[in-house]
Amino acid sequence: MVQNYPKKDKKKFENYAWILDYLPYGYGNIKEPIAQAVGEYQFVLMELKPKTDLELGERVYIGKGKRDKIDHVRRMIKYDHLTPTAKSELLYVIMDAVRVQEERFIKFFNEAPPITTKLHSLELLPEISKKYMWRIIEEREAKKFESFEDFKNRVKKDPVKIIAKRIVKELSEENKYYLFVKWKKGIILDEDTMTFYLKE
């Protein structure tokens, strides 16, 4: 259920980002190489200053210490600031980011809570009607999901694509509820405690 008080986000910095577009000659007023990327954990959209050429869909280290391919993070950006190429790559790149965090998202499917007495957080996911919501709940009560493949076999839906589509929706639109994009304002799901809280 939603908590009726604001709560500060826990500091979880991005260590890895996935390249959405690489512009070796810059764009607009930027006259140097630049890359647009999405963070792996909080899905922060950002611009990076690279040290070397980059490939679309490449996973790069942006955390503390030595960075082989990235000089620094230039700034956070909004969805509207993404290039057409970055927007077209976003879903597929996020699907790759979701795949490498299988344990995190399987936990979500196993523990996702109701938001209100009439709305369950699973219903916020694309392709999940009430019929499939109850199917997921019944399946996880019988036996916890163990992997994406296990979920796909039992629910007959692609969990990676479902999660990725929701993340794109949270990045590209204003939403009342945010399951995965914690840096936007709204009602946020705390994945550690699986409770919702209001973000100022």
Secondary structure, DSSP 4 states (H G I P E B T S, - for coil): -EEEEE-PPP-----EEEEEEEETT-BTTB-S-EEEEEESSS--EEEEEESS---TT-EEE-SSS--SSEEEEEEE--GGGS-HHHHHHHHHHHHHHHHTTHHHHHHHHHHPPBSSSS-BGGGGSTT--HHHHHHHHHHHHHS---SHHHHHHHH-S-HHHHHHHHHHHHHHS--SEESS-TTSSEEEEETTTTEEEEE-
